[in-house]
Amino acid sequence: MNDTGWPGATQSTGIALLNARLVTPEAEVAGGIALRDGLIAACGADLPGPGSGADIVHDCEGDYLIPGIVDLHTDHVERHALPRAHVQWNADQALAAHDAVVISGGTTTVFDSLCVGASVQHPERREMLAPLVEAIERGMAEGRFRAEHLIHMRCEITDPQTPALAQPHLDRPIVRLVSVMDHTPGDRQSPDTERWLRATSKAMQISLEEGRAVMAELLERSARVGAGVEADVIAMAREHGLPVMSHDDRTEAHVDAACAAGVQVSEFPTTLAAARHARATGLGIVAGAPNILRGGSQSGNVAVHALLAEGLVDALASDYVPRSPLEAAFAIADDPSLPIALPQAVAMVTATPARMAGLTDRGTLALGQRADLVQVRRAAGRSHVVAVWRAGRRVY
């Protein structure tokens, strides 16, 4: 297959996508889009028809055309890089599989969220980081990916090695986003220490007594190094001009501390109180799309539906299910209890996350924007991705 998916087509070929239901920033519009040189050259209801001089005409058959999804956070790559406990897969092969899943869900810009620092369940993350970073950089340079892959460095502040692990990679052009995470039990995502103990002991296949020893060591280490590691990571990110997100804010104090440290975005706030305070203090808010589709949090935290009802969500990320932003956007628009129309819901997975990451060239169906597009067919409340274009090239 050539770059655009049609014989003889190149990026500079004039392409008209007609008979579509365009989801623009303002409304749903019946019309079409013209692509040239990787950009949107025309867009709207009055787009000329097949006789307009386009080299290639594609009939969208009345399907939706939305901007390519921009996913700020997916740790799905680890499912392929670490397919079983303590089994590390070849990084290039893992990323090829991950890329196929990502593009099939309509995501044209993905921030692969790589863990920086070890967790109690995954000490191997320290040695996985560099090979994955290098494989993503190599794959992008060689044009082997269908989606554009950038890196979101998720920095675990309980590991004293985290700053040293992050530092060699922060000046790489593909590294665009940093977040600081604290998975210590008793706070943030895991306020219930007994629940954390049972789940962690089961996952690690150890006794509860052994689990208590693991928890005690983690709590001690977090108290000893957490604040210093977090400050170092944020300072390095700001030095490199990278946006910084906090993670799992649970209280107003968490939000205030994030603001004081120069954080711009509260990612996955776990309570209404934290989300309300993030909004009041001017932080952007990213929520998890799987939470919407499941009807609530898998860990017992605030339901994203409750955040949406109060206007406390700016962007949605896939977290651990790459296809979830696409399905969540349509589910939100279909929900009569939420005052959110489809253009606003689609913006939560396209324009807003792009803006948060400083990507001003994509995310909307507008003249001059990068031609990242997804043709979506809806049937029985489900979304089927028919075709995907990235920078004017058909990639799916």
N, C-alpha and C positions, 0 to 999 in steps of 0.2 A: 504494500500500500504506500502511495506517495504521501506528501506532507498533509494534504487536505482530505485525502480519501477518495479523490476522483482522478481518473486518468488525465495526465497532462497538467494537473493543477499545481501551482506553487503558491507561496505566501502572497505574491503580488497579483495573483489571479483575482479578477473581480468576481465576487460571489454574492448572489442574492438569496436570502432566506425568506421565502414568502409564505403567505397564508398561515401566519403565526398569531398567537395570543401573547403579545409582548407585555412583560411585567416591568414597566418603567418605574422610576422613583415615585411618580405621582399617581399612576393609575394602571389599569389593564387596558391595552389598546390592541385592536385587531389591525394587523399590518405586517410589516416586514423590516428586514435589516440588510443593508449592503455592507460587505466587508472588502477592504483592500489594504495591502501592506500591513496586515496584522491588526488593523484598527477598524472601528466602526465608522464607516464613511457616510452612512445615512440610516435613519431609524424613524419609523412612524407609520401612521395610517396611510400616508400618501406616497409611500415608496413606490416607484415605477415598477410595472409588471415585467413579465419575461422578455418583452421586446425592448428593454431599456439599455441593452448593451452589455449586460453582465456576461462574463464568460461561462459561468455555471449558475444554474438556478436550482434551488433545493426547495421542494414543497414540504412545509412543516405539517400539513394536513390538519390544521387547526390546533396543534399542540401548543403548550406554553413554551416561550423562550424566556429564560431568565439568565442573569449574569452567572458566570462561573462562581461556584461557592469558594469562599476563603475560610479555611479552617485553622484557627489559631492554636488549637490544642488537640492533638491525637497521640496517644501513646500506643496506638494499635501496632506500630512497627515492632514493638517488643514481642507481640504474638508470633511474629515470624523470625525474629532474631533469637528468641529464647522459646522455642516451641514446646519444650518440656523442661522441668526443673533441672538446672545445671547442664542443659544441652544448648550450646551456642551454635547457631547456624551461620553459614557463610553470609557475610554482610551484604554483598552484591545480590545474591540470590534472595535473601530476605527482603531487600528493598524492592526488587522486581515484583515479588508477590504483593507486597504492601501497595505499590504504585497501582497495580491492577485493581485492587479493591477500592482505592481512593477515587480513581477516575470513574469507575462504574457507578459511584454515588454522586457524580456531578461536581466533585471538588477539583478545581483547576489550579488552586494555590493551596498547598498544605504545609503547615508548620509541624514538622516531625518533632514531637516533644520528647527529647532525649533526657533521661535522668542523669544528673551530674551528682555523683556521690552514691554511697551504698545505703540500702535500707536493710532492716534486719532479715527480711525474707530474700533479698537479692543483692548479696555482696558482690556478685559478678558484674554488676552495673559499672563498677570502676573500670574494669578491663574492656567492657563492651563499648564504651563511649567513643574513644578515638577511632576504632575501625568503622563505626557507623557514620561518624562525621565525615571521615575520608571517603567512604563509599557514596554518601549523598553528594558530596562535592564532585567526585569522579563521575557519577551518573549524570549529573546536570551538565558537566563540561562536555561529556561525550554524547549528549542528546538521547540518552536511553530511557528517560522517563516521559510519560504522557502528561502527568501533572507537573507543575513547577514545585519543587521541594525546597523549602527553607527550614531553618532550624529554630526551635523554641527550646532554650536550655532551662530545664526544670531543676533548680539547684536545691538539694537537700541540705538544710542548715545543721542537721544533727551529725553530719559527717565532717570531721575536721579537715579531710582531704579535699573537700569540695572546691574551695578557691583555687587550689593548685591544679585540679582537674579541669576547671573551666578556663583558666587564664590562657592556655595556648590556642584556644579556639575563638575567642571573642572578637578577634580582628578578621576572621574569615567573612567574606561578603555574604555567604549564605546564612550566617547566624544573625537573626533579626530581632529576637525577642528573648527576654530572660524573666523567669519567675522564681520566687523564693518559697520553699515549702517546708513545713514543719509537721511531720507525721507522728509526733510524740503523743502517746495515749494520754487521755485526760483533758485534751484541749482540741480546738479546731474541728477537724473531721471526725475525731474519735473521742468525744467527751466521756463516754462510758468505758472506763478502764476494764471492767470485767468482760464486756462484750469484745473489746479489742483482744484481751487475753485469750478468750476461747477461740476466736477466729484465727489469731496468729498461731496459737499452739496447734490447731488443726492443720493449717496450711503448711507449717514447718514440720509436722508429724513428730511433735515432742509432747511430753507430759505437761499438765498445767503447772506443776512445780518448776519444771525447766522453763516454761513460759514466763513465770513470775521473775525468774532470775534474768531472763532476756529483757523484760520490761523494766526491771530495776536498773539494769546497766544502761538502757536507752534513756531513761529519765535522768540519770546522773550525768550522762554525756551531754544531753541536750542542755541541761542547766549550766554545764561548764563551758560549752563551746558555741551554743546556738546563736547567741546575740552577736558574738564576734564574727562568726562565719557569715551571718546574714548581712552585717554591715560591710564586710569585705566584698561580698558578691555584688551588692547594690552599688558600691563605689566603683567597682570595675565596669559594671554595665553602664553607668552614667558616663564614665571616662570614654567609653566607646560609643556613646550616643545611642544606646539601645533602650527601647521602652522596657519598663519593669512592671511586672504584675505581682501582687500578693496572692496568696493561695489559701482558700478555706477560711476566710475571715468569719469569726463567730460572734465577736463582741464589738461594741463601739471603740473599745480600747485598741483592738487589733487594727481597726480602720484608721484611728488617729495615729498609731505608730507607723502604719504604711505611708500615710500622708507626710508625716514628719521626715521619713526616710527618702522621700522623692518618688514614691511609687505612683504610677498613673492609672492603674486598672486593678480593681478587685475581682479576682477570678474565683468563681464558685463560692460566693458567700453562703454560709450554712444556716443562717437565721434571717428572719425578716428584719430584726433590729440592726444587724450588720449591713444588710443591703440598703435599708433606709438611711443609715448614717453615711454609707458610701455615696449615695445620691446627694445627700445634703452637703457633703464636703467636696463634691465635684469629681469624684473618681468615676471612671467608666466601669461598667459591670458586665462581666461575661458569665453566662450560666451554661449548664450542660444540657445539650439536646436530648440525650437519652432519658433524662429526668422527665421531660415532657411526654415522651412516648410511653414510658412505663407508668405514668400517673403519679410519680413521686420519686423521692431519693432512695437509692438502693442501700444507703447507710443510715436512714432515719432522719436526715436533715430536712431543711425546708423544701417544699415542693416548688418547682420553678413556675408552675401555674399561679401560685400565690404571688410570686414576684411579678409576673407579667400583669396580673390583675391590678397591681399598684404602680405599673410603669417603671419597674425596677430592673429591667433587663435591656441592655444595649445590644449585646451580641450573644450568639449561641455558638458553642464549639462541640465537636463530636465526642471529646473525651476518650471513650473507648470503643465507640461504634461509628466507623467512618461514614456510613450512609445516613446517620441520624439527622444532620442538619437539614438535608433536603426534605425528609419526611416531616420533621418538626415544623418547618416553615409553613407547609400546607396544612398541617394539623392545627396550628395556631390560628390560621386564617379561617379554617372551617369551624372553629369552636365558637358557638354563639354567645358563650359567657365571657369572651374576651373581646374588647373593643379594638381589635387589631386587624386591619385589612391586609390582603395578600402583599401589596407593595411594601408595606411596613414590615411584615413578617419576613419577606425575602431579603430586605435590607439587613436584617439581623444576622444573616449568614453570608452576606456579600459585601455591601458597601461599608457597613459599620466596622466589621473586623478588618477590612482592608485599610480603613482610615486609622484604626487603632495601631496598626503595624506600620503606618507611614507609607502605605502603597496607594498613591493617589491616581494611578493610571488604570485602575480596574475597579470592578464592583458595581457598575451601573450600566444600563443600556442607554448610552448617550454618545453623541458625536465626539470622535477623537479618543474615546476610551479603548483600551485594549480589547480585542475581539475574543474574549473568554465567554463562551456561551454554552448553555445547556438546553437541549430540547427535551421537554418533559411531557409525557402522556399520562393523563390521569384517568383511572378507571376503578370504580368501587372503592373510592377513598384511598387508593394506593398510587404511588408514583413510579412510572417506568422511564428510565433514562434511555431515550432513543438515540441521541447523538450528542457529542461534546466537541467543541472547538476551543483550542487554546492558541491565542495570538493569531487567529485566523486560520489555523491548521486544524483539520478534523483529526482528532486523536482517539475517538471512540465511536 
